[in-house]
């Protein structure tokens, strides 16, 4: 008998899903710890709001669909989506922005398509893109590293709209886009190390911490090496070419790799088993597409970081990629 493997999504035993999601949550801990060290309580507040909201939305939609609530919640997929979304959103995002993003991630991107295993698009990135397009001003409220803001002040900022001057600013990716748009030299905006030694003050350490967690996931066999390697290699190659063309205007590859959410996306977002390619060659093509699109949008697009758009665009291409890269069995189409 001859078999041919079709493209994702696949459904798995709930216990296996729970085990995988727990491993992912453990792998996120080093990056979250680094995030807290550099940005304080804000990211913990984001994560808490996102997790509570995701659980509420997941429970409500499961009841409406007359599906078992506890069994689905115990797979931890909603928690993983919530944490990834919280890490992607600005550190000073108002509470309602996080709620809106979670609604679209859980209710629309996940359950509208039938729940885990059926969604064609990465839920966290859907939630992020919706609020990015709808509320661009609120998506720029990034806390500056090591800013002396107490837990109470953070809560007042996010729940009451308290304004504290001088505590927020542009991310390194925002600054790089300004350079390209205004045809400035990197030295013009970075006289005192604005971009940090590698990827921005504090951001390189956050990226390195997520890298440790990602490598552990590869070691444990939770994710495959092709997607992180393909995405990071394509970003590095593209940025190396542009840096060689004009080093005064375009950043070197290390800045692109360790700025923003590059490492987080390469190991924790692009590797989503439901929405990513499922064949070895397909994973490399899928990941390379994300890397190239990310650099193009970052450098010449209208948004500061292109990861979410790149992931969603390549999610659309996954069925075609898998169809043309899956192993062929003689006598089958």
KALIN-V256733 format. One line per field, one symbol per residue. burial: I if it has 16 or more other ideal C-beta (glycine too) atoms within 10 Angstrom, else O. A space follows every 10 residues. Layout:
burial->???
This chain:
burial->OOOOOOIIIO OIOOOOIIOI IOIIOOIIOI IIOIIOOIII IIIIIIIOII IOIIIOIIIO IIOOOOOOOO OIIOIIIIII IIIIIIIIII IIIIIOIIII IIIIIIIIII IOIOIIIOII IIIIIIIIII IIOOIOOIIO IIIIIOIOIO OOIIOOIIOO OOOOOOIIOI IIIIIIIOII OOOOOIOOOI OOOOIIOIII IIIIIIIIII IOIIOIIIOO OIIIIIIIII IIIIIIOIIO OIIOOOOOII IIIIIIIIII IIIIIIIIII IIIIIIIIIO OIIIIIIIII IIIIIOIIIO IOIIIIIIII IIOIIOOIOO IIOOIIOOOO OOO
